[in-house]
Amino acid sequence: MHRLYLPLFLSAAVLIGGPVLAQTTPRPVAAKDLAKYWLVASEAMEAMKPNTGVNLYAPSCAVVRYVINSDGSTSDVVLEKLVPPGDLGIVATTAIQSLRYAAASSNQEQIPVLTRVTLPMNLPPLRGTPEEQAKLQAQRDEVLARCDTAAVAPVKDAGAHDSAAKEGAAKDAAAKPPVSAKAAPVKQR
């Protein structure tokens, strides 16, 4: 008689827990498609910047993978790539952690998503004559090209969202969205 209760209990646990697990698994979404699900609601990003470190003032870019939860908060923030290597990774990850999102009109169910973004850091502003601006834009494009998401390898030990991240990386590699140099302003803490 004891053997009957255990399978019955496990079956009930799967039936009750199954829909909950399905709802909490974030959907992989490429950065170019993110606006179909979530829109940035934060006015600015807040980031912690180290006082000292390596390449703090070098023109850089960072690729950050993260989850947007059903309440619009971010979690599971992972730095996937930083070019050039240095100590700006904390700036990139804390900036993403500070973001808040609002569901897009097409996302009334507030579906959580797994996405990644390329953050430009310390890139020169576009100023001067059109020729000078073109030269600066070429420099910016060169830095951002080194963070091309198609070249990002999946991070080992990424946790529960690793398979979704690999799936998202494959979709990003297939789509190869254009690299954007625009980002929200960053406030330092």
N, C-alpha and C positions, 0 to 999 in steps of 0.2 A: 504494500500500500504506500510506502514511503517513496518508491520509485515513480509512482504516478504524479505525486505532488511536485517534484523537482522539474520534470519536463513541462508540466502545466504552468509552473511559475516562470520558467525561462521563456516559454512561448508568450506569456502575457507581457513580460518585460520587453521582448523584442517588438511586439505589436504597439506597446505604449511608447517605447523609446525610439522606434524607427522613424516616425514622422518628425520628432524633435531633432534627431540627428540630421535628417534631410534639410530641415529649415536652417540649421546653424552652419552648414557647409557653405562657405562663400563661393560665389560663381566667379571663375577667372574672366577678367575683362581687360582688353587692351586699353592703353591710355587714350587712344584716339576715340574709343567708344564709351568712355567713362561718363560723358555728359548725358548719355541715354539713361543712366542709372542714378548718378549723384552729381550735385553741383556744389562747388566750394561755397560755404556759408561764412567762413572766417574772413575778416577784413584784411588781415595780414598774418603771416607766419611768425611765430616766436621761436627763436633758436638760442641754444646755449653755445657760446663761442669760447674755446679755451684761451687763456691769457698767453700761453706760450705753446709752441709746437712746430711741427714740420709742415711746410708748404701752406701756412695759414693765409698767405696773401697771394698765392699763385693762382692764375686763372685755372679753374677746376670744374669738374662736373661729377655728379654722383648719381648712381642708379639705386633707387630705394623701392623695395617691394613692401606692400602693406595691405591690410584688410580694412575696408570701410564697413563697420558694423551696422546693424539695422537701426540704431539710434543716431547714426551719423558720426560717431566717434571713430578714431583710428586705433588699430591694435596690430600686433604681430609685425612690427616695423623691423625690416631687415635691410642693412646696407649690403647691396650685391656687388657694387663696383664703385671705386673712387679713383679718379685720374686727375693729377698725379697722386700716387699714394701719399698719405700724410694724416694729419689730425683733424681734417674737416669733416670726417664721418659723423662726429657727434652733432655738428651743425645740421647736417642733412637729416639725420634721424629725429632729432628733437624738433626740427621744423615740421616734419610730417606728423609727429605725435601731437603737435599743437593744432593741427587742422580740424575743422568741423565741417560736416557736409549736410546738405538738405537734399531730400529725395527729389529726383526729377519727376515731372508730371507723368512720364511713362513708367515710373517705378513706384506706384501706389502701394505695392506690397512691401516696400523698403527692403529689397533683397540685398543681403550683404555681398560684397564683391572683394575679390583679390586682384590687385592691380600693381603696376609699377610706374614710376615717374623718373624722368631725368631732370635733375636740378642743376642749373648753371650757377656757379659761384665765382665771384671776383672777376667776372668778364668785363672788359672795358665798355663804357657807354658809347653809343654811336653819336659822335659829335664831329663838328668840323665841316669841311667841304664835302660834296658828294664823293669825290675820289678818296678822301680820308675815311669817310663812313664805309665805303666799299672795302677798303683795306681792313678796317676794324671788324666788319662783318665777316670777312674771310678768316680772320684770327678767331673770332667767336665760333664760327662753323667748324674750324679745325679742332678746337677743344671739345666741342660737343660731339663730333664724329667719333672721338675716342671712347665715348660712353654709349655708342650705338647699342641698343637693347638686343639686337640680333646676335651680338657677340658675347652677351652675358651668359655665363654657364650657370646652371642651377646650383644653389648653395647647398652644401652637404649639411645634414642635421638641421634642416629648416623647420622641423616640427610637423605638426598635424597638417599643415597646408602645403607640404612639399610636393605632393602629386598635383595639386591644383596649380602650384607655381610652375612646375614643369610644363603643364598643359598651357598655361598662360604664356610662357616663354616661347613655346612652339607656335602659338597663334601670333605673337608679336613678331617672331622671325619670319613667318609667312607673309604678314601684312606689311612689314617694314615701313612704319609710319614716318613721315618727315620729322626731322629733329626740330623742336621749337626752342627758341632761346628766351621765350617769355616765361616769367614766373611771378608769383605774388611777392610783394616786398617782404623782406625778412627783418623783424625787429629783434635786436639782441637783448637777452635778459641780463 
